[in-house]
Amino acid sequence: MALLEVNNLVTEFDTDEGRVRAVDDISFTAETGKTLGIVGESGCGKSVTALSIMRLLPQPMGQVVSGTVNFDGRDLAHLTLPEMEKIRGARIGMVFQEPMTALNPVHTIGRQITEVLLLHKNITAQEATREGVEILDKVGIPSPDVRMSEYPHQLSGGMRQRVVIAIALACSPDLLIADEPTTALDVTIQAQILELIKNLQADMGMSVILITHDLGVIAETCDDVVVMYAGKIAETGSVFDIFDRPSHPYTKGLLSSIPTLETVPKSKLSVIEGMVPGLMDLPKGCRFENRCTYRTDFCQDSPPKLETVADHHHVSCLRWRDI
């Protein structure tokens, strides 16, 4: 059953150089109790998609121009601001990329957690403090009662990320959006954070949208995957479709660049030559054409549409059958 349905979402920004389209007509579904992974290089529109869902685009530059974001039967894109504020934090939680900037450096950890609880629950300050300690304990913070009175700079990067997760989960949301939750953390802490999210999801029965550039993380945690490139969806399917039967050259390139025990000692890592095109200078045809080893002249002129490879597996490539 679908908890979140994004249909034909278009997000644009006004810049000094003109109007740019950062997210261009994308559609996907997040199922109840499952994890959807959104993967792609930096600049592909992953974070903008999350901010569009949450209605947190920088104003007045960013706007959702068209499309719908149906969450549990309500279109978030057309709710009033007071209506949206009742959903943020209460029914949809978000873990932002950088925990040090996500937390307010001049307020204690306790104040930042209890603020969410007092805003969305009809409880006293004492009850909020007690619940805050319980939440910190649930996310694995040692001595949670002591940490409530500490400031973000007094915590390590891993502990700050756990606090950000605690704030996002304070009101037991139905959906958690985790935007690069392991950025700037060492490998051991990354594994702990991912395991934490997985365990909390199982305990709370919530849905998760996990945004990352790491396909290894996708393989370990996700049920379904959306591969984005230059603001468009390149491929979408189950995690088995993407890893066992990749159909887009970009997906294949991402998979081949993952280091393994077999490839690392013997040869250099495979790379995708070139860079993601700028939003002010997008190609006329396929946006991946200038980096694709399978390109033809036809790819330069005709933008591809999502085609069905199999049930729930779709690809946006003119030559996917030949690859």
N, C-alpha and C positions, 0 to 999 in steps of 0.2 A: 504493500500500500504506500502511495506517495505522500510524504509529509510536505515536501517543497517541490513545486514545479515552476521552473524558469522557462518562459516562452518568448522567443524572439526578442531578447533583451538587447537594447542599444543604449550605450552610454557615451556621451560626448563631453569634451572640455573646451572652453574658450581659452586660447593662449594668445600671446603677443604675435605669433605667426599666423594665427587663424584658428578656425574650429577643427578639432581633431576627434576622430571616433576611436576610442580606446577599446570598446567592446562592441562587436558588430554582429548583431542578429544571432545570438547564441541561445540554445535551449538544452536543458538537462533536467533530471529528476533525482531527488534525494529520497530514498525509501526509508520508511520508519524502522528504526533500530539498526540500520546499516551505515557503512562508511563509504562516502563518495570521495575519491581523490581527484583533485584538479592539478595537473602537472604541466610544466613547460618552462622555457627559459625566462630569465628576467625580461620584463617588457612585453610579455605576451597577454597581459590583461587579467591575470589570476586575482590579484589583490583588488583591482578595480571592480571585478565581478562581486567579490565579497562585500566591498563597501557599498555597491549598488543595492545588494540584497538588504543590507542593514540601514540603508538611507543615511550613510555617513560620508558621502562624497563632499569634498571641500566646496563651500558655497561662496560666491554664486557661480564659480567657474564650472563645476561638474553638474551634469544633469542626466537623468534617465529620460531619454528622448521618446522611446517607445518600448513596448513589450509589457509583460505581466510577470509578477513574482507571487505566485499563489502559495500561501502558507496556511495549511489547515483550513482551506476554504476562503481565505481572505487575500486580496491582492495588496501586498505591502507597498507596491509602487504608487498606489493611489490613496493610501491612508493619510489622514491629517497628522501633523507632527505630534499632538498629544496622544493620538491613538498609537502611533509608532513607538512613542516613549514607553508605553505600557507593555509593549512586546519585547523591546530591547532589554536584555538582562533578566527578564522574567521568563520568557518562552524561548528566546534565542540568545545564547551567550556567544561571545567572540573572544578568542585569544589572539592578540595582536603580535606582529612580527618581533619587535624588540622589547623585551620585558622592562628594561630600564627606562625607556621613554613611555611605555604604557602605564607605568606607575608614577604617581605624583610624588616627587622627591621631598616635598615639604610636609606631607601628611604621613602619619603612621600607617603600618599595614592594617592594624585594627580598624582605624577610621575608614579606610578605603573599602574594606569588606563590609563593615556594618552599614555604610552608606547605601549599598545595593539592597541589603536586607530591609532597611527602614523605608526605602523608597517603594519597594514592591510587596512588602508584607505588613500586615497590621500587628506589629509586635513592639514591645518596649525596647529601650536602649540596652537594658540588662539582658533581655532575651536575645537581642541581636549579637551582643558580645559573646554570649554562650554559644550561639550557633556559629559564630565566626571561628571560635576556637575549635569546634567540632569539624568545621570544613577544612581548616588548616591541618588538622590531624589526619583527615581523610586523604588529603593529597600528599601525605608523607613528610610534613614539616616537623622536625623534632622540637620539643618544648613549645608547643603552639601558643600556650598562654603567655610565654615570654615574648615570642615573636610579635604578638599583637601590638606591643608598645614600641617596637623597633621601626626604623625607617628603611626604605629600599636600599640605600647605600651600605647598610650594615649586613646585607644578605649577599650570598654568592649568586652567580648567574643562574645556576640550576634552581636555587631556592626562590629567586625572584620569578622565574618562569612558573614554578609551582603555585606561587601566590596569584599570578595572573590567571592561572587555570582555576584556582579556588574562587576568585571573584566571578569568573564567567559561569561557574557551576553553582554559585551560592543559592540561587532560587530554583535549582533542579530544572533547567530548561529542557525543552523537547528537542532542540537542535543546538549543536555546538559547532561554530565555525572556527577552525584553528588555522591561522595564516602563518605558515612557516614556524611552527611552534618550537623547532629545534635549532633555529638560526643562532650562530655564534656560540653554541654549546659544544663541549667536547663529546667524543663518540660515546663514552660511557654514560654521560648525563642524557644525551639524545635518546639512547635506548631506554633509560629509566622514564623519561617523559612520555615516550610513545607507549610504553607498557602501562603507565599510569592512566593515560587517556583511554586505552583499550579496556582496562579493568573497570574504570568509572563508567564507561559506556555500557558494559555488561551489567553492572550493578543498577544503573539508573534507567536502562532501556532507551537511551536517547539516540538520535541520529547524529552523525558527524560528517562535516565537510572538511576535508584535510587538504590544504593548499601547500604544495611543495614543488621543488625542482628536482627532488631526489627520487628516482624510480625505485631504489631499494626500499625506501620508506613506504612507497605505494604498494609494493609487493607484499610487505609484511602486515599491513594494516587495513587495506581497502577491499571492498566488495566490488565496486564499480569505479571506472576511471574515465575522466574527460581529459583529453590531450589538447591543449590550446597553443595556438601559434599566431602571433601578430593580431590579437583581438578576435580571432575566429576559432571555431572548433575544428581541429584536424581529424580527430578520431575519438570515438566513444564506444565503450563496451564494458563487459565484465573484466575483472582483473585477469582472468584466464584468457579471454579474447586478446587483450592487449599484449600479454607476455608470450602466449603460445602461438597466436595467429596475427601478429601486427600487420596492418595493411597499408599504412601511410609511410612514405619514405622518412618523414620526420620522426615518427614513432620508432621505426627501425634504427634510425641514427641515434636516438636517445638510448635505446636498449644496447646498441653495440658499443656505446661509450662507457658502460658500467664496467669497472675493473673486476676481474675474477682471479682466482688463484691460478687458472690456466693461462690467462692472457698477460698478466702483469710481468712475470719473470721473462717472458719470451719476446715481447714486442711492445711498442708504444701503444698507448690507448688510442682507439679510434676517435676521430673528432668530426664534427659537422662544420665544414668550411664556411666562412662568411659570418654575417651577423643578422639578427632580426631587423627587418626594414623599419625605418622611421615612420611614424604615423602620418607625417606630412608628405611622405614620398612612397606611398604604397604602390606595388606593381598593379598593372591593369588586370592581369589574369590571376594565376595562382600565387599566393603570397610567399610560398616556399620555393618558387620556381628558380630563383637565382642561386639557391644552395642545393638544389636537387640533382642527383646524378642520373635520374630517370627522365628529366625534362625533355620536352619536344617544343617545336615552334608553336604548336597548338596551346600549350600550357601558358604561353606568354599573353595570350589574347582572351582566353575563356576562363573566368573564375569558376572553380568547381563547386558543386553542391553536395551535401551529405547524401551518400548512397548507402543502401542496405547491403552489408556483407552477409550477415546472418541475423537471427533473432537478437535484438538488442545490441547488435554490433554494426556501427555506421562509420563511414570514412569519407572524407572530403578530398578526393584525388581523382583526376581524370584517367590515370593509368594504373589504378590499384590492381586491376585484373592481370596486368602484365608483369607485376613486380614479384 
